[in-house]
Amino acid sequence: MADVPKPHEPSRSRRAGRIAHSRVDHRARAHEEAHAEGVEPAASESFGPHPLVPAGPAELIVSHEQLRDLLGHLREAGSFAYDSEFIGELTYHPKLCLVQVASARRVALIDPLAGIDLHPFWELLCEPSVEKILHAGQQDIEPVVRHLGRGPVNLFDTQIAAGLAGLPYPVSLSKLVNELAGAKLGKGLTFTHWDQRPLSGMQLRYAADDVRYLPRVRAELGQRLEKLGHAEWAGQECAAQCDPSLYGFNPDAQYLRVRGAGSLQPRNLAVLRELTIWRDSGARKHDVPPRTFLRDEVLIDLARSPVKKVEQLAKVRGLPRPVEAADGPAIVEATARGLDLASPDLPAARDFEPLPAEKFRSDALCNLAQCLCAARGIDPALVGSRQDFSEFYHLLQAGASSDDLQTSKLFSGWRKEAVGQPLLDAVNGKRSFSFKWSEGTLHIG
């Protein structure tokens, strides 16, 4: 007998619909609140005026002439903060609604919906002579790559820098600004209708404050990084975020990000990879986010129980009937490609389960890495996940060569010097560590 939901329990499809609309509803409520307030609440500052914090309301840039003048100023300043507001849950590519910039003397809001050509601004982000300051900037980097086909350069991400400067990673902008600039930002308006005009005074102030304090925060973090000797490491990590391969659809990586992929066997992973490629194509065609076009759990079900005939799709729970009708043959064809893949070309299974003793030793190595990071003012979460440390341990246990170790995240770039090499030396008995607690901080003895 089919698993029929009880009368008081919503079906999976109805629950999914509610979840899909919840963010839209939350955005509408936040938007109404922002306009109902009608005021421009200033951030409260405990440190007083500062030469790196521009005062006053932001300029609103709505013409090519205004943009040209602003870009000239930013280029002359040599460094500026950058952020953006967008709506990402309705379209395949996020809809850019506002661009915020700030130098030490000016803060401005660029309105992309005013018909301004932003190409000169994207080009400025790629000029190596000008530093761009962002916070958790991957989503702000994406449109640059999409429009120019290359990534920006000379970026300083304050969230990354904080993780290498004795502060938590990730840390929110509001907490970082409060810690380093003594300013308490107003109520967040991330979920509001940034595409509706006119923007309220509260929206304008919120958007401006997202960049207003970043030049000062960058200066404070820069001093801490120099003191710890981590400035070069921060530069490497920020530059890595600008790699164009991180943006756009990558079929060899995207299917592994589907929730539940880690539980699948190689043949089913091959099916999932083909279905993920198909889903992205369909989402792009209909201009909706891939997970809106088809939820991850449905994709996993289709990969775990491959469908070989269109007629079998009617039994797949959660598969939207319009998608079944329009894309049924394409789903079956994608599934067949995964099933027909030669064994040597199958993806590797990811559900490795270590023995209890192995897990204990792997966790011990991870704990040593955390102590090393804490003693050096690095948040371990920036170095890697527990899974990264576990995989590194198994490489060491397998007697991996230096070349093999290069495949580990912990043995590439600055991470090798900070953590990877010290761990390798410890495992090989070439190095030992002692730690002491002094003045509220862990130190290597």
N, C-alpha and C positions, 0 to 999 in steps of 0.2 A: 504494500500500500504506500502511496506517495506520502512524503513528509509534509502534511498540510499544516500551516501555521494555525495556532489556536486563535479563536476570535479576538482575544485581547492582546495578541502578539502581532505586530506589523510584520509583513513579509520582508525578506532580504531586499527585494527591489524597492519596496516602499521606504525601508530604512535608508537605503542608499540615496533615494530621492530627497529625503529629509536632510541627509548630511550634505548633499550637493547644494541644497538651497540655503543651508544654515549660514554659510559665509556671506552669501549675497544678502541675506536678511540682516546679518550683523553689520555689514557695510552700510546698509540703508539706515539702520538705527544710529550708527556712529555719525553718519552724514547729517541726519536730522538734528542730532545733539549739537554738532559743531555749528550749524546755522542758527539753532535756537539760542545759543549762548550770545552770539553777536558781538563778542568782545575779543580783545587781543591780549590774552594773559601773558605778561612778560615772565621769563624764567627768573626765579629768585636767585640772586648771586650773593655769596658770603664773602668773596675775596675782593669785591669792588671792581672798578674798570680795569681793563688790561689792554696793552697796546696790540695784542694779537686777536682781540675780540671786537669786531665791528659793532657799533651801537646803532640803535634806531631801526625803523622798519625796513624791510627788504624792497629793493627795486623790482618792479614787475616788467619783464622783457617780453614785448609782444610784437616787435618789428625787427626787420633785418638790420636797420640802422642801429637800433639799441644793442642788438647782439654783436654787431661788428665793434662797437665801442667797448662793450664788456669784454670781448675776447682780447682786444688790445690791452686792456688793463690787466687781465689775468696773465697774459704772456709777459708783460712787463714786471708783474709782481714776482714771477718765477715759481710760485707755489700757490695752490688754492685747494679748497675743500670741494668735494663733489658728492652729490646724492641724487636720487630720483624717486619719484612716486609713480606707481603704475598699478594697473589692475591685471592680475594674472590668472584668475579662475574662470574667465569667460572665453578666452581666445587661445589659439595655439601659441602665438608669440604674445608675451605680456604687452598690454596697451600702455604706452608711455604717456603720462598725463602731466608731469611737471619735472623740471630739472632744477636743482638747487646748487648754487656755487657761492663760495665765500673766500675772500682774501682777508688780510689783516685789516683792510680799510673799507671793503664793500661786501655786502651780501645781496644776492640777486636771485630771482626766481624766473626761469625761462619757461614760457608757455608753449609747448609743442603743438597745442591745439589751436594756436593763433595763426597757423599756416607758415611758421618760420622754417626755413631750411636749416636743419641741424648739422648738415655735413661739415661745415667749418668747425663746429664744436667737437664732433667726433675726431676730426683731424688734430685738434689741439690736444686731445687726450693721448695722442700717439707721438707727440713731440717730446723727445728725450730731455730737452733743456728745461722743461717745466714739470715740477713735481705736482702730483695729484694726490690728495688726501681723502681716503674713504674709510668707512667703517663697515666691516662685513660686506665687502664690495663686489662679490661675484655677480649678483643680479644687476649691478650697475655696469659691469664690464660686458655683459652679454650683448647689449645693443651695439656696442662698438664693434665687436667681432662680426655681428650679423650684418652691419651696414658697410663695414670697410674690408671684411675678410682677413683682418689681422687684429692682434690684441693691443691694448694701450701699453705704454711703457712709463717707467719712473713713477710707480704707484707706492704709496705708503698706506697700508691698511692698519688702522689703529687697533682693531680687534686682534689681528695677528701680532702686532707689536706688543700689545698688552700681555699676551701669552708668553712672550720671551722676555718680559720685563718685570717678573715677579707678581703678576696679576692673573686672575682666572681667565681661562679660555674655554668656551666663548663667554664674553662679557657683553652686556647690553650697552648701547650708547648712553642711555640715561645714567646708568651706574658709573660708567667711565667718566662722563662729563662731571658728575657730582664729585667723584674722587679726585680728579686732577684739575678741574677748573672751578670747583666750588659753586657750580650752578645746578639748580634743581629744575630740570626741564618740565614743561607742562604736561598735561594729560595726553597720552599718545593717541594719534588719529590714524594709525596705519590702515585700518579698515574704514574707509569713508569713500564717497563717490568723488574721487579726484578728477574725474572726467566731466563733471558738471560745472557750469559757470553761471554766475560768478562764484569764486571761492570766498568763503567767509573770512573774517578777521582772524578767527581762531585757526583756521586751516593755514592761512598765510604765515602766522606766527610760528605754528608748529613746524611747517616746512622750512622756514628760515632757521629755526633753532637747531634743526638736524645738522646744519653745516656751520653755523655761527661760531661754535666753540672748538671745532676740529683743528684749526691752526694752532691754538694754544695747547690742546691735548697732544698734538703731534710733537710740539716742542718739549713738553714734559716727558713724553715717552722717549724721545730721542736722547735726552740726558740720561735716562735710566738705562737705555740700551748701551750707550757708550760706557757707562760705569761698569756694566756687567760684561762688556766685550761681546755683545750680541747684535750689534748694529748690522754687521755683514750677514748674519744668519737671517735677520728680519728682512733684509733686502732680497735675499735668495727666495724666501718663502713668498714674499709679495710678488716678485717677478714670476714665480711659478703659477700664480693665480691668473696670469695674463696669457697663458698658453691657449691658443685658439682651439686646440683639440678638446679642451674641457667644455666647450660650448657647442650647441647644436646636437644633433642626434648621432650617436656613435653606436652602431648595432652590436659591436663586440663588447661593449661595456653596459649598455642600457638594460639589457635583459637581466643582468645580474642584480640590478637595482629594483627589480619587481619584487614586491613584498611576498616572501614565501619561496623564492628561488633556491635558497639554501637547502631546502628539504628534497629537492628533485635529484633523480639519478641522471647520468650523462645523456641517455637517449631522450628523456623528457626535457632536459635542459636544451637540447638541440631543437625540439619542437617549440619550446618557449622562446628561443631566440628568433625563430622564423615568425612566430605569432607577434612578437614585439615589433618586428620590422613592419608587419602588416598593420598593426594598430597605429603606429606612428604615421604611416601613409594615410590611413583613414582619418586620423585626427587632423592632419595637415589639410586634407581635402575639405573637411567640414569646418575648419577653423575653430576647433575646440581643443582643450588640453587632452593629452592622451588618456589620462585616468578618468576624464569625464566621458570620453568616447567609449571606453570599456574599462571597468574597474580591474585592479590587479588580481583580486581573488577569482574573478571569472577567467582571466588569462591563465592563472595557475591551475584551475580546474580543467581547462582545455588542454593544458600541457600534461597534467598528471593522468588524464583519461583521454587520450587522443581520439578525435572524431574522424572517421574515415569516409563518412557519407553525410551529405547535407541533411538527410532526414533525421540523423541522430542529434542534430543541433537543437531540436525542439525540447530535448530532455535536459539541456544544460541550464541549470538554475542561474538566474541573474543575467543571462544573455538577452539584451534588448531585442525585441522581435523585429523592429525596423532594421537593426544591424544584421540579424539573421537573414532577413529577406534580401537585403541589398548585398551583403558580403559573405553569405554562406559558402558559395564556391571558393572564394578567396581564402576563407578560413581553412577549408578542407585542403586546398592546394598548399598552403603554408605548412599545415600539419604534415602532409606527405613529404615535403622537402626535408623536414626535420627527421622523420622516420626513415627516410632513404639515405641519410648521410652515412658515409663509410665510417666504420668503427674508429680508425686512427684519427679522424677529424672531429670526433665527439668532444664536447666540453668536458672538463674534469668535474667530478662530483665534489661538492663543497661540504658534505655532511660528515667530515672526519670527526670521530669521537675518540679522544685519547683515553688511555687507561688511567685509573685513578691516581696511580703513582706518577705518571707522566704529567697529568694535569697539575698535581701539587708542585712539581719541579718547574713547570712552565709558569705557574702563578708566582712562584718564588722569584723567578727571573724578572717577571713583570714588576713585582714589588721592589726589587733592587733598582730597576729602571726608574720607578716613581721616586725613590729616594734620591737618585742621581739628579733627576729633573728638579725636585724641590730644592736641593742644595745649590743648584745653579740658577734658580729663579725662573724656571721654565715650567709651564703647566703641562703635565704628561699627556693631556688630551690633544694638545697641538702636535706632539711627537707621533702619536699613533694610537690606535684602538687596542683593546685587550686581544682582539683577534690578530692584529699585526704582531704583537709580542709573542703570541702563541705560535704563529707561523715561523717567526724568527727562531724561536727555541727549537722547533722541529728541524729547521735547516741545520742548526748547529749540531743537533743530535745525530743527524744523518751524515755528518762530516762534509758539509757543503764546502766547495772550493770558494775562493775569493770571487770568482766570476759568478757563481751561483748565488752568493750572498747579495750581489748587486740587484737581484730581483726583489729583495726585501725593501720595503719602505724605510726600514730603520737603518739601512746601509747605503742610502743615497743622499747626496747633498749634505747640508749642515747636520742632518740627523745622525749621519755616520760619526762625525766628530763629537757630537754632543752625547750620544747614547750608544749607537751601534758598536763602535770600536771598543769603548770601555766594557760593554757587556761581553763581547767576544774575548777580550783579554782576561776578564774575570772567569769565564767558563774554561779557558785554557790554562788557568792557574798562573797567568803572567802578571796579574794585578789584583790587589785587595783594597777594600775601602773601609774606612771608619767614619762615623758620623757623630756630630755633637750638636746639641741644641744651645743656642746662645742668642740672647736678646730677641727672643721670639722667632728666630729663624733657624732652619736646619743648615748645617755647614758640613762639608767634607773635611774630615780630620787629617 
